[in-house]
């Protein structure tokens, strides 16, 4: 735990030296929310206020986007030999990765608060209890944590920052092939089926249900928990094992 906290403080110190990158990461999802809310809004097959449908979807999408910052940081440390130096120290295996993950999760919490504030500013309102609101935020952060370890593993496999950009392109179809912006009922049957199997869709639907918004359906909370746990069970050990093999 001490090693992980040391690495977390190292990553947080980078924020002070690279504030523009942090600000851009926070502002981009806000711009997406405003664009879809005001320019592209409409929401075919959405029974209710589209903003109440959109904001939970955008909160979910925010948990998937922005992984390139963490992936680039991991590959940069690999390229500069920083990780090799850390691995030569009396430090727990994986502490560097956990520290990076902790810093990303802290930024994700700030991003969620910002998005919730902007959502309220454009008319979004929650209709559930405060406990349900906390539960919804927990589901979103759980999805982020799972996606984060997928990103870390892919960064360790890629090994170079320029390859991270190619991997990051895959995030876009994953994010947009979900029910973040539109209900599956408005899509062709085959596409709607694909969208419903997307782990993002499970989280978005469960969050809408907890917050009392349109598009929420009972019974999706279990899937919203199960999908991230499955992804974590696969990719967290893969990332730690890949990190342990570096330089051997």
N, C-alpha and C positions, 0 to 999 in steps of 0.2 A: 504493500500500500504506500509506503514511504517513497519507493522508487517511482511508482505511478504518479504520485502527487508532484514529485520533482519534475518529471517530464511534462506534466500538465502546466506547471508554472512556466516552464520554458516556452511552451506553445503560446501561453497567454502573453508573455513578454513580446512575442512577435507581433501581437496586435498593435502595440504602441509604436512599433517601427514600420508597420504596414497598415495604417488606418484606412487608406483608400480601398484596399482589397476587402476589408471588413464592411465598410459602408456600402460598397457596391453589392456585396452579397446580401445585405439587408434590404437595399432599395429595389433590387431587381424583382423579387416576388411582389412587392407593393405595386410596381409599374404593371406587372402582369394582371394583378387583381383589378386595378383601375381600368386597364385596357379592355378586359373581358366584361367588366361590370358596366362600362359606359359605351364602349365602341362596338363590341361584338355581342353584347347581352341580348337576351331574348328567351333562350332556353326552351326549345321545343320539347314537348312531352313532360314538362315540369309542372306539377300540380301545386301552384303556390308562387310566392314571390321568388323570382330568379336569384336575387341577391342572397336570400337565405339558403338557396341551393348552392350558389357559387362559392361563397366564402368558405364553408367546410371543405369543398373540393380544392380550393386554392391553398388552404392550410395543409392539406394532405400533399399536394404537389410540391409545396415548399419543403416538405420533409424528404423529398426525392431529389430535387434540384440542389445545386450548390456543392455537390460532392467533389467537384474538381479541385477545390481549394485544399481539401485534405489529401486527395490523391497526388496533387502536385507537390505538396509539402513532403510527403513520403518519398517520392521519386527524387526530389531535390536533395534530401538527406542521403539517399543512396548514392547519387552522382558525386556528391562532395565528400563521401567517405565518413560522414558524421555518424551514421549508424554503425559502421565498423568500429569507430572509436568507442561508442557507447557499449557495444558488445564486448569490448575488451575490459570493461570495468566490472566490478562486482555488483552487478545489477540483475534483477529478475528478468528472464526472457519475456519479451512482450511488453515490458513497462513503457518502452518508447511508443508502441502502438496504442496502448491504453491511454497514455498521456495525450496523444494526438486526438483520440476518440473523445476524451473528456472535454478538451477544449472545443471541439466541434459541437458537442452536445450543449455546452454553455452558450455558444453562439446561436444554436438552434432555439434555445429557450428565449433568448432576446428577440430572435426573428419572429417567433410565435406571438410574443406579447405585442410586437409592433404590428403584425398582421391583424391581430384581434382588435387593436386600437383603430387601425384604418378601416376595418370592416364595420365597426360601430359608427365611424364617421360617415360612411356612405349608406347607412341605414340598416345594417344587419343587426338582428337581435336574437339572443338565445331565448329559448322557451322552456328550458329544463331547470333543474335545481343546481345549486353551486357544486354539489357532489358530482352530478352528471357532467358538469363543465370540466371539473378536474379529471374525471375519468376519460373524457374526450381528449384532453391535453395529454394524458398518459398514453393513450393509444397512438397519438401522433408521434410522440417522442420514442415510443417503442419501435414504430416503423422506421424512424430516422436512425435509431441505433442499429437496426438490422441492415439497412441500406448502407450505412457507414462502413460496416465490416465487409460488405461486398466490395465497396470502393477500395478499401485498404488492401484487400486480397488482390484485386485486379491491378492496383498500383504496384504491388510487389512483383506480380507476374510481368507487367509491362517493363518496369525497371527504369524507364526513361520518360522525362516530362513530355516530350513530343508525342509519345505513344498514348499518353493519358488523354490527349485531345480526341484521338480516334475512339477511345473507349467511351469518353464522355458523350459522344454523339448518340450512343445507344440509349442513354437516359431519356432522350426526347421522345422516341416512339413509346417507350415504357410508360412515360408520364401521360402522354396524350391518348394512348390506348386505354383509357380508364373513364370512369364516370365523373371526373373532376368538373367538366364543363357541360356535359349533356347526359341525359338519361339514356340508358341502353335501349329503352323502348322506342327512341327516335331513330335508331340505327338499323341497318339490315340485320336480319336474324343471326347470320354467321358472325358479324362483327360484334353484335351485342353479347353473344356467347363468349367471345374472346375477352371483351371488356369486363364481364362479370367474373372471370377467372383471374383477373389481374389483382395481386395483393393490395394495390392501391385502392381499388374499388371497394374492397371489403372494409378498409379503414375509413374511407370517405362515407360509405353508407352507415357504418356504425356511429361515426361522429355526428352525422345528420340526425340519426335516431336519438342519440343522447341529448343533442341540443334542441330537439323538437322542430327540426327544419324539414322542408319538403325533400323527398327522395330517401328519407330514412326508413329502414325496415327492421322490425324486431328479428333477433336471431343472428345478426351479423357480427355482434361483438365477439363471439367465440372465434369466428374466422379472422377477425381483426387482430386477435391475440395469437392465434395459431400460426398464421402465415409468417409474421416476423420471427416467432420462436423457431420455426422450421429453418428459415433462412439463417438465423444466428447459429443454430446447431450445425449447419453445414459450413458456413463461411468463416466464423470466428476461429474454429480449430484449424481450418485451412490456412488462414492468414498467420496465425501464431506458428504453425509448422513451417510455412514458407519462410517466415522471418528467422526461425531457428536454423534453417539450412543455408542462409546467406553466408557466403565466404567459405563454405566448407567444400 
